[in-house]
Amino acid sequence: MSVKAIVQLYPVIPAEGGAAGRAARRPLGRDRDEYQKIMRDWAKIAKAAEDLGYWGIAGIEHHFHSEGYEVAPAPGVINAWLGAQTSRINIGTNGYPLGTHDAIRVAEECAVLDHMLEGRFWAGVSRGYQSRWTDVLGQHLGVQATLSDGSAIDQANRDIFEEQLDLMLKAWTEDSFDFKGSRVQVPFPYDTGIVGYPGVDVTARMGALDEVDEHGAIRKISVTPPPYQRPHPPVFVASSSSEESIRYCARNGFVVCSFSPASITSKFAQIYADEAAKAGHPVPLGANQAPVRWPHITDSAAAYDKALMDYDADIFENFYAKFFKKKMPVGADVLQGMKDSGLFLGGTVDQAKAQFAAEWEQVPYEYSVLIWHWAQQPVDDLIREMELMATKVYPEIGGLAGPEERPRAQWATT
């Protein structure tokens, strides 16, 4: 079975000399000229991914990265930018942290993007794990960052995330709707409706059915436009280590992007298949699953080690490992810590082929997400690795599914 491969870029402002070089140029995340160069090179990478036959290209959403590690604050704008530079490849974000947004505004933005891209868009969503910005931008809903630890904060984050996604689905699929959640009411105030709207007579005659009640109060809203795709764009959910998230996605048919090593992603794939069957939607093992990997393809084992140290060690040691100490342990040997995480794969072409084949032998995943720390890694070198993955490694596990191959139908609203 061919693989829907996605190039996911983490915009990293490059710095020589690792953490010391980054500190010397603080705050590197506000370097205007470096970001301008990244913006222009982004389109070059997207075009290369399209020409090589990748299924999709993805961005992320993170904020306040003064250190310059993940400068990615405006995913919808970037999606539109990449869409204007390409014609076939699918484009999305993995993903919008819904607890930091207004769900209706995200639904509107995604619907417009879906039209701009004529259906080659997917909507990725997430929960938010970085408190520096999640707690600031999520304060309107009372959301705090979570590392899926089962705490009260974690549960509140999950409840609001699911509520926000329910609201998005309604906005996409219903001509008019109301909604009474724990944080959001539609309309507001919900109990009385919106009284005194000057154009109520026009809405009653020309708007969606049931927007106006018999007393002239606005009782429902109609979010316009609907998405280009029916019933809505595919929904991707970023997940790190939460079995509850896997079960939730399986019940709804959402695609899971798993930031976990093979020992966990294979377990999650089976849980997903079992839970989907219980929900009345049996799927093959690996369907709607997207393991996330950081690859490098080099001429030798020594060159692979050098690539890890040059392109990944800084962010691994000084950022990832601060949040995921069990999954990404860092001791005296940072290089070995990256290898032990199970998330960084590669080496020579033959080594990469063997590693990916071993994972796909366990589970024939429908998707594969590849992350590169660009522009810490130079653009031309990144494209060289993309080409080797496309032409040498992916043929070992079924080859690339073209951009025209559609995602499996989701059943949350069908």
Buried (B, 14 or more C-beta within 10 A) or exposed (E): BBBBBBBBBBBBBBBEEBBEEBBEBEEBBEBEEBBEBBEEBBBBBBBBBBBBBBBBBBBBBBBBBEBBBBBBBEBBEBBBBBBEBBEEBBBBBBBBBBBBBBBBEBBBBBBBBBBBBEBBBBBBBBBBBBBEBBBEBBEEBBBBBBBBEEEEBBEBBBBBBBBBBBBBBBBBBBBBBBBEBEBBEBBBEBEEBBEEBEEBEEBBEEBBEEBBEEEBBBBBBBBEEBBBBEBBBBBBBBBBBBBEBBBBBBBBBBBBBBBBBBEBBBBBBBBBBBBBEEBEBEBBBBBBBBBBBBBBBBEEEEBBBBBBBBBBBBBBBBBBBEBBEEBBEBEEEBBEBBBBBBBBBBBBBEBBBBBBEEBBEBBBBBBBBBBBBBBBBBBEBBBBBBBBBBBBBBEBBEBBBEBEEEBBEBBBBE
